[in-house]
């Protein structure tokens, strides 16, 4: 694997490139144009994507570990089998986007606009989802155990089969959200109700 450490790609124009089996550590991509970038089996560790344009980019089996995304453009991007372990998102343009089996464990997505995104089978373990707008999202079979969900908006979301902690049922907005029977019992218990035959 090609390794790049500490390089500064600020304001670089790298549109449409294809990167495979590379490892970038402590690199800066501030205000760079990475539109239509294709990556496969690439690892970014502690990289800064502030102001970066990643629109229309496609990523497979790529890891973004403890990276910073501030005012980053991610719309119309695709992520398949990727990881954002411990990464931080702030004021990003993230929708529409395609994610398949993506791991957001320990990621900070507080306040992000994720309306309508399909997160089926994605992981949000111990992620920060405080005040995140997730209206009309699909979270079927997603893993949200340990996620911070204070003020998260899940109105009209599909939560069937999602693995969630008890706190979600009392801290999230869930108007018209779709849940399964097991979740309905957990919701009732979280609100002090007794479910009897």
LOTORLO-888635 format. One record per residue (C-alpha): residue number from 1; residue in one letter; x negated, y negated, z. Coordinates in Angstrom, 2 decimals, always signed. Each point is the difference from the previous one (the first is absolute). Layout:
# residues N
{atom NUM 'A' {X Y Z}}
...
# end
This chain:
# residues 197
{atom 1 'X' {+0.00 +0.00 +0.00}}
{atom 2 'X' {-1.33 -3.43 -0.99}}
{atom 3 'X' {-0.37 -2.22 +3.10}}
{atom 4 'X' {+0.17 -3.79 +0.06}}
{atom 5 'X' {-0.65 -1.81 +3.28}}
{atom 6 'X' {+0.52 -3.68 +0.83}}
{atom 7 'X' {+0.48 -1.25 -3.57}}
{atom 8 'X' {+1.89 -3.24 -0.64}}
{atom 9 'X' {+2.47 +0.21 -2.90}}
{atom 10 'X' {+1.77 -3.25 +0.87}}
{atom 11 'X' {+1.85 -1.50 -3.00}}
{atom 12 'X' {-1.31 +2.79 -2.25}}
{atom 13 'X' {+2.11 +0.97 -3.01}}
{atom 14 'X' {+0.18 +3.80 -0.03}}
{atom 15 'X' {+3.31 +0.46 -1.81}}
{atom 16 'X' {+0.88 +3.43 -1.33}}
{atom 17 'X' {-3.07 +1.81 +1.26}}
{atom 18 'X' {-0.02 +3.69 +0.95}}
{atom 19 'X' {-1.85 +1.01 +3.16}}
{atom 20 'X' {-0.47 +3.58 +1.14}}
{atom 21 'X' {-1.95 +1.59 +2.88}}
{atom 22 'X' {-1.33 -3.30 +1.35}}
{atom 23 'X' {-0.37 -1.21 +3.57}}
{atom 24 'X' {+0.10 -3.73 +0.79}}
{atom 25 'X' {-0.95 -0.98 +3.56}}
{atom 26 'X' {+0.24 -3.53 +1.45}}
{atom 27 'X' {+0.54 -1.48 -3.47}}
{atom 28 'X' {+1.86 -3.23 -0.74}}
{atom 29 'X' {+2.53 -0.26 -2.82}}
{atom 30 'X' {+1.38 -3.42 +0.97}}
{atom 31 'X' {+2.06 -1.59 -2.79}}
{atom 32 'X' {-1.23 +2.64 -2.46}}
{atom 33 'X' {+2.12 +1.09 -2.95}}
{atom 34 'X' {+0.44 +3.78 +0.30}}
{atom 35 'X' {+3.21 +0.12 -1.98}}
{atom 36 'X' {+0.65 +3.32 -1.76}}
{atom 37 'X' {-2.92 +1.59 +1.87}}
{atom 38 'X' {+0.10 +3.82 +0.04}}
{atom 39 'X' {-1.69 +1.83 +2.87}}
{atom 40 'X' {-0.29 +3.69 +0.81}}
{atom 41 'X' {-1.71 +1.45 +3.08}}
{atom 42 'X' {-1.39 -3.43 +0.91}}
{atom 43 'X' {-0.62 -1.03 +3.63}}
{atom 44 'X' {+0.11 -3.63 +1.15}}
{atom 45 'X' {-1.22 -0.45 +3.60}}
{atom 46 'X' {+0.39 -3.37 +1.79}}
{atom 47 'X' {+0.42 -1.84 -3.31}}
{atom 48 'X' {+1.61 -3.43 -0.30}}
{atom 49 'X' {+2.72 -0.40 -2.66}}
{atom 50 'X' {+1.12 -3.49 +1.01}}
{atom 51 'X' {+1.66 -1.72 -2.95}}
{atom 52 'X' {-0.80 +2.94 -2.28}}
{atom 53 'X' {+2.24 +0.82 -2.96}}
{atom 54 'X' {+0.65 +3.76 -0.01}}
{atom 55 'X' {+3.19 -0.29 -2.02}}
{atom 56 'X' {+0.78 +2.88 -2.38}}
{atom 57 'X' {-2.87 +2.03 +1.47}}
{atom 58 'X' {+0.15 +3.80 +0.31}}
{atom 59 'X' {-1.66 +1.99 +2.79}}
{atom 60 'X' {-0.21 +3.75 +0.61}}
{atom 61 'X' {-1.59 +1.65 +3.06}}
{atom 62 'X' {-1.60 -3.34 +0.89}}
{atom 63 'X' {-0.60 -1.11 +3.60}}
{atom 64 'X' {+0.09 -3.56 +1.33}}
{atom 65 'X' {-1.44 +0.32 +3.51}}
{atom 66 'X' {+0.29 -2.98 +2.34}}
{atom 67 'X' {+0.28 -2.38 -2.95}}
{atom 68 'X' {+1.49 -3.50 +0.06}}
{atom 69 'X' {+2.77 -0.99 -2.40}}
{atom 70 'X' {+0.93 -3.67 +0.43}}
{atom 71 'X' {+2.09 -1.73 -2.68}}
{atom 72 'X' {-0.85 +2.97 -2.21}}
{atom 73 'X' {+2.12 +0.75 -3.08}}
{atom 74 'X' {+0.97 +3.68 -0.07}}
{atom 75 'X' {+3.22 -0.10 -1.97}}
{atom 76 'X' {+0.60 +2.55 -2.75}}
{atom 77 'X' {-2.92 +2.01 +1.42}}
{atom 78 'X' {+0.03 +3.77 +0.53}}
{atom 79 'X' {-1.51 +2.02 +2.83}}
{atom 80 'X' {+0.07 +3.82 -0.04}}
{atom 81 'X' {-1.53 +2.02 +2.81}}
{atom 82 'X' {-1.76 -3.12 +1.32}}
{atom 83 'X' {-0.81 -1.18 +3.53}}
{atom 84 'X' {+0.07 -3.45 +1.60}}
{atom 85 'X' {-1.26 +1.20 +3.39}}
{atom 86 'X' {-0.38 -2.98 +2.35}}
{atom 87 'X' {+0.38 -2.62 -2.75}}
{atom 88 'X' {+1.65 -3.39 +0.55}}
{atom 89 'X' {+2.54 -1.66 -2.30}}
{atom 90 'X' {+0.94 -3.66 +0.35}}
{atom 91 'X' {+2.12 -2.12 -2.39}}
{atom 92 'X' {-0.43 +2.49 -2.84}}
{atom 93 'X' {+2.18 +0.40 -3.10}}
{atom 94 'X' {+0.72 +3.72 +0.22}}
{atom 95 'X' {+3.20 +0.71 -1.87}}
{atom 96 'X' {+0.91 +1.63 -2.21}}
{atom 97 'X' {-2.61 +2.70 +0.50}}
{atom 98 'X' {-0.17 +3.77 -0.27}}
{atom 99 'X' {-1.34 +2.11 +2.89}}
{atom 100 'X' {-0.14 +3.78 +0.16}}
{atom 101 'X' {-1.19 +1.80 +3.15}}
{atom 102 'X' {-1.93 -3.07 +1.19}}
{atom 103 'X' {-1.45 -0.16 +3.53}}
{atom 104 'X' {+0.50 -3.33 +1.82}}
{atom 105 'X' {-1.15 +1.36 +3.38}}
{atom 106 'X' {-1.13 -2.85 +2.30}}
{atom 107 'X' {+0.61 -2.53 -2.77}}
{atom 108 'X' {+1.33 -3.46 +0.86}}
{atom 109 'X' {+3.01 -0.89 -2.17}}
{atom 110 'X' {+1.68 -2.38 +2.42}}
{atom 111 'X' {+2.28 -2.46 -1.79}}
{atom 112 'X' {-0.58 +1.54 -3.44}}
{atom 113 'X' {+2.73 -0.05 -2.66}}
{atom 114 'X' {+0.46 +3.65 -1.00}}
{atom 115 'X' {+3.64 -0.13 -1.08}}
{atom 116 'X' {+1.12 +2.83 -2.24}}
{atom 117 'X' {-3.29 +1.92 -0.04}}
{atom 118 'X' {+0.20 +3.81 +0.01}}
{atom 119 'X' {-2.20 +1.32 +2.84}}
{atom 120 'X' {+1.15 +3.62 -0.15}}
{atom 121 'X' {-2.55 +2.29 +1.74}}
{atom 122 'X' {-2.26 -2.92 +0.98}}
{atom 123 'X' {-1.69 -0.31 +3.42}}
{atom 124 'X' {+0.31 -3.04 +2.28}}
{atom 125 'X' {-1.38 +1.52 +3.21}}
{atom 126 'X' {-0.78 -2.74 +2.54}}
{atom 127 'X' {+0.36 -2.63 -2.74}}
{atom 128 'X' {+1.06 -3.56 +0.77}}
{atom 129 'X' {+3.43 -0.53 -1.58}}
{atom 130 'X' {+1.06 -2.87 +2.25}}
{atom 131 'X' {+2.44 -2.29 -1.84}}
{atom 132 'X' {-0.67 +1.81 -3.29}}
{atom 133 'X' {+2.79 -0.31 -2.57}}
{atom 134 'X' {+0.79 +3.57 -1.07}}
{atom 135 'X' {+3.57 -0.50 -1.16}}
{atom 136 'X' {+1.15 +2.56 -2.57}}
{atom 137 'X' {-3.25 +1.97 +0.32}}
{atom 138 'X' {-0.03 +3.78 -0.29}}
{atom 139 'X' {-1.79 +1.67 +2.91}}
{atom 140 'X' {+1.16 +3.59 -0.48}}
{atom 141 'X' {-2.34 +2.40 +1.83}}
{atom 142 'X' {-2.34 -2.90 +0.85}}
{atom 143 'X' {-2.04 +0.19 +3.23}}
{atom 144 'X' {+0.48 -3.06 +2.23}}
{atom 145 'X' {-1.02 +1.51 +3.35}}
{atom 146 'X' {-1.64 -2.61 +2.21}}
{atom 147 'X' {+0.69 -2.87 -2.42}}
{atom 148 'X' {+0.71 -3.41 +1.54}}
{atom 149 'X' {+3.48 -0.85 -1.30}}
{atom 150 'X' {+1.12 -3.07 +1.92}}
{atom 151 'X' {+2.23 -2.07 -2.29}}
{atom 152 'X' {-0.56 +2.18 -3.06}}
{atom 153 'X' {+2.95 -0.35 -2.40}}
{atom 154 'X' {+1.19 +3.39 -1.26}}
{atom 155 'X' {+3.44 -1.09 -1.16}}
{atom 156 'X' {+1.27 +2.24 -2.84}}
{atom 157 'X' {-3.16 +2.16 +0.28}}
{atom 158 'X' {+0.03 +3.77 -0.47}}
{atom 159 'X' {-1.59 +1.62 +3.07}}
{atom 160 'X' {+1.21 +3.56 -0.47}}
{atom 161 'X' {-2.63 +2.48 +1.11}}
{atom 162 'X' {-2.36 -2.72 +1.24}}
{atom 163 'X' {-1.99 +0.75 +3.16}}
{atom 164 'X' {+0.40 -2.98 +2.32}}
{atom 165 'X' {-0.55 -0.86 +3.64}}
{atom 166 'X' {+2.89 -0.79 +2.33}}
{atom 167 'X' {-0.92 -3.71 +0.03}}
{atom 168 'X' {+1.02 -0.47 -3.62}}
{atom 169 'X' {+3.67 +0.63 +0.81}}
{atom 170 'X' {+0.05 -2.96 +2.40}}
{atom 171 'X' {-2.50 -2.44 -1.55}}
{atom 172 'X' {+0.89 +0.09 -3.72}}
{atom 173 'X' {+2.91 -1.48 -1.95}}
{atom 174 'X' {+1.80 +3.01 -1.48}}
{atom 175 'X' {+3.21 -1.31 -1.54}}
{atom 176 'X' {+1.35 +2.49 -2.57}}
{atom 177 'X' {-3.21 +2.07 +0.20}}
{atom 178 'X' {+0.39 +3.63 -1.05}}
{atom 179 'X' {-1.02 +2.56 +2.63}}
{atom 180 'X' {+0.48 +3.74 +0.50}}
{atom 181 'X' {+1.87 +1.74 +2.82}}
{atom 182 'X' {-3.10 +0.63 +2.12}}
{atom 183 'X' {-0.90 -3.67 -0.23}}
{atom 184 'X' {+3.56 -0.98 +0.88}}
{atom 185 'X' {-0.31 +1.95 +3.24}}
{atom 186 'X' {-3.34 -1.68 +0.74}}
{atom 187 'X' {+1.53 -3.41 -0.73}}
{atom 188 'X' {+2.88 +0.72 +2.37}}
{atom 189 'X' {-2.35 +1.15 +2.75}}
{atom 190 'X' {-2.19 -3.10 -0.41}}
{atom 191 'X' {+3.10 -2.13 +0.59}}
{atom 192 'X' {+1.08 +1.93 +3.09}}
{atom 193 'X' {+2.79 +1.94 -1.65}}
{atom 194 'X' {+0.88 +3.60 +0.82}}
{atom 195 'X' {+0.57 +2.32 -2.93}}
{atom 196 'X' {+2.31 +2.88 +0.89}}
{atom 197 'X' {+1.87 +2.68 -1.94}}
# end
